[in-house]
Amino acid sequence: MSEETLRNQPILVTGVHRSGTTWVGKILCASGEAAYISEPLNLWHRPGVMKVPVSGWYTYITQENESAYLPAFDDIFSYRYHLWAEIQSLKSWHDFLRMLRDCNIFFWGKLLNKRPLLKDPFAAFSIPWFMKRLNCRVVVMVRHPLAFVSSLKRLGWNFNFFDLLEQPLLMRDCLAPYRQEILSVHQKTDDIIAQGSLLWKLIYQTAYDCQNQHPEVIFARHEDLSRQPFEEFHRLYDELGLHFNSKVEKAILETSSSENPKELSQNKVHAVRLDSRSNLDNWKRRLTEDEIERITQLTGEAASRFYPEAEWQ
């Protein structure tokens, strides 16, 4: 693919939530060539960014239901900000500041003809649609299931599988083989270990199957980026047709330095300044041996596609 073609493609950074999509999305925008747009498919997204509501987490978009979403994403990728809708929704000073931030992103994105970079873990099941209908170049962030589930445990974040079960197109196209497993875990309302493990498996097995159909999908492991951020981000920049420069180097250093906290405080869970290497081992303190064994068994074959057995130690 030519560099000129790449320059005209929007970028989607997705993967399960808590997989590093925020960090990677912001580093990929550090060169100044892409505009960072955050989570329009989040249940609590701002109407200025996307006027269309979503009914649940991990909304699945396909050609059969795209009429509800395609015009909204056309607006996003054309940098059409819905200012009046946002003003009407303001409820706090924080909302106001966020409106100024988003207005600024959309204004400079359009003025400087930047590539839209959509950071949205909740687009993970909709990768084929974003590629076919919106011509997106896709980066799927992968984080080791032990690290992912331990993060959910620490934060106390449950996942309600009702959001998946109530999407007949998603169940038909992607998750039919897992229906009984989903129903079983759905009954375990307080079992974060089972919930996180199953969600990890569903998302990454689906993404793996998608790459078999679309080899141009890029997988990036959180662990590789954490251990060798300069080399791995340089690779991503090359694959996406972006230019790795001194601004990117500075952003990587600031967000991954050993001088940063080894773990984020629970009231700053979306911050990106972290000692990236030390963070890799945090799961060892959070999980019991029994929990490690359960996650290993529950994520099973899907996990082995991304992590050889030796990397589970």
N, C-alpha and C positions, 0 to 999 in steps of 0.2 A: 504494500500500500504506500502510495507516494506521501511525502511530507505535506504537500498541499492538501491532499484529501484528508489527512489526519487533522490538519488545522481547522477544518470545517466541521469536525465531529464533536458533538457533546460527549461528555464523559460521565459515566455512572459508576460510583464507588458504593458497593453494597457488600452483603455478608450478614451474618447474625449480629444483632446488637451486642455491644461490649466486645467487639472484635477489632477495634482500632480504626473504624471507618472515619471517625472525626479527625484523628491525627493524620491519617494518610490523605484525606481530602484536603486538609489545610496545607500540608506540605506540597501537594501537587498544584496548589494555587499560589505558592510562594514566589514563583518566577514572575508572576504578574500577567500570565497569558490566559488564565482561566478564572472564572468567577464562582465563588463557593456558595452554593444554594443548599440549604439544610432541610432535609426530611419533609418534603411536601406530603408524603404518605404517612407521616406521624399522625396519630389520632388527634393530637392537639396542635396541628400545624396552624400557621397564621393565615387568615384569609387574604391578606395583601399579597402573599406569595402564591397561594392557590385557593381560589374561591370555592372549589368543589370539596365538600366534606368526604371523609372516608368513614366507613361504618365499623371498622375493626382493625386490629394489628395484622400486618403482613397481607394487605389487600392484594389479591391476584387480578392482574389486568391481562386480558387477551382480546383477540379481535371480536369476540362475541359480546363483550361488555364495554368496549373501548369508547363508545359514544359518550359515556359519562365522564371520561378522563382525558381523551385526546385533545379537545380544545383547551383544557386547562394547562396541559403540558406544552402545547404550542405557545400559549401565553408566556409560560415560564422561560422557555428556550428562546423566545423573542424579547425577553426582558420587559414584558408588560406588567407593571406592578399595579395592583388594585388598591389605590390609596384610600378611596372613600370607604371601601369595605373594611379596610384595616382601621381607619379612624373610628368607625362605628363600633368596632369590637374592643377598643381600648378600655382596660379596666384598672390599670396600674401604671406607675411610673416606669416599671420594668418593661411593660408592653410598649410604652412610648419610645423608650430607648431602643428596643428591638426593631420598632418600625423605622427609626432613623437609620439603623444599621442596614436593614434590608433595602430601604430606598437607595441608600448609597451604593450597595452592591449592584442593584439593577441599573442604576443610572450609569455608573462607570463601566459596567459590563456591556451595555448597549453602545455607549459613546466610544469605547476603545475596541469594540468588536471582539470581546473576549469569548473564549469557548466556555459555555455553561458547564460547570462541574456539579453534578447532583450527588450529594452525599446522602444516601438513604438506605439503611439496612432493611427497611420494610418493603423495599422493591425486590427482595431476594427471589421470590417466586415468579416475578414478572420479567426476568432478564430477557427472554426471547422477544417479548413485546417491545421492550425498550430498544432492542437491537433492530428489529424489523421495521417498526413504525416510526421511531424517532432517531434511527441511525446512530445509536449510542455506541461508543467504545466502552467496554465493561471491565472493571476491576473487581474481583471478588476477594474480599479479605477473609482469610481463614485464621482462626485462633484455636489453639489446642483445646479439646473439649474439657480437660481437667482445669485449665485456666479459666475458660468461659464459665463453667458451672460453679467454680469456686467464687467467681466474681458475683454471680447471681446470689449465691448463698450469703456472702458478706453483706450484700445490699438488701437481702430479704425480698428479692424480686420474683414473685410467682409469675407463671404464664398460664392464661386461661385458653385452653385449646378449643373452646367454643368459637373463638374468632376464626379458626381454620375449618371446623366442622360445619359452620354456617355458610361456607362458600362452596356451593355445589360444583362450580367449574373447577376450582382448585382441587377438590376431592376427586373429581373425575379424571382430570388431566395429570395430576402429579402425585396425589397422596392415597389413591385407592388401595394400594397394597398395604398401607399402614393403618387402615381405618380401625381395626380392632385394637391395635396397640394404642392409637390415639384415644379411643373411647376408654380404655383401661386406665391410662395415665390421667385422663380428664377427671376421673373419679377421685384421684389422689390430690385433693385441693391444696394440701400443705407440703407436698413432697417436691421441694425445689430440685432435688438431685435428679429424680425421674423426669420432671418437666424439662429441665435444662438439657439433659442428655438426649431426650427424644427430639426436642426442637432442633438441637445441633444436627442430629442425624437427618432429620427431614430436609433441612435447608441445604446441607452440603451434599447429600445424595442427589437431590434435585439439581443442584448447581453442577455436580460432576456429570450427570446425565446430559445436562444442557451443553457442556463443553464437548461432549462426544458429537453433538449435532453442529456445534458452532466452535470450532477449534480456536477462533480468534479471542475467545473469552480469556482474560488474564487472571490467574490465581496468584495471590501474594500472601505468604504466610507472615502473620504478626511476629513470630519468633525470629524469622530471618531479617525482617526490617529492624527489629529491636537489637539484634546482635551486630549487624553490619548495615547500619542505616544509610551511610553514604553510598556504598556499593549498590544496595538494593533499590534505593530511591533513584539512583542514576539509571538503573535498568528500567524502572517503571517510566521515567521521563523519556527514555529512548523509545520504548514500545508505544508510548502515547503520542509521540511527535512533539513533545514539549522540550524546552531548552533548559538544561540544568546549569544554573549560574550561581554567583556568589550569594544572592539573596536566598536561594534554596539551601546552600550550605549553612548559612547563618540560622535559618529556621530549623534545620535538622539539629544543629548543635544546641540551640536554645531549648528544644523540646525533648531531647534524649540524653542530655548531659548527666554524668554521674553526680553532679552537684544538685540535681533536682531531687524532689522527694522520691523515696523508694516505693511509696504507696500513696494514692490520692485520699484525701479526707472524704468522708461520706457526704459532705455538703458541697463537694466540688467534683462530682463524679464524671463531668464532661470536660474537665480541664485536660490539656494535652502536654503540659510540662511534667515530665516524669523521668526518673532514672530507668531508661528502657531495659537495660540488661538486668538490673536487680529485680525489676517487676516480673521477670520471667519465672522466678521461683516462689512467688507469693502464694501460689496454690498449695505448696507443700505445708504451709502453716495453717491453712484454712480447712483442709480436708482431712478426714479420718481415713485410716486404711480401708475400712469397710466402704466408705464413700468412693474412694479411688477405684476399688474393685467394681463397684456398681456402675460407675461411669464408664469404665473400660468395657464392661460387658454390654451395656446399653447402647453405646455408640458404635461398637463392633466393626463391621466391614467398612462402613462409611469412613470411619476414622483412619483405618489402615490405608486408605487411598491417598491420604495426605501426610500421615506420620508413620514411619516404620516403627516396628516394635521397640527398637532401642531408644527411641525418643520419648517413650512413656516413662522412663526412669528419671 
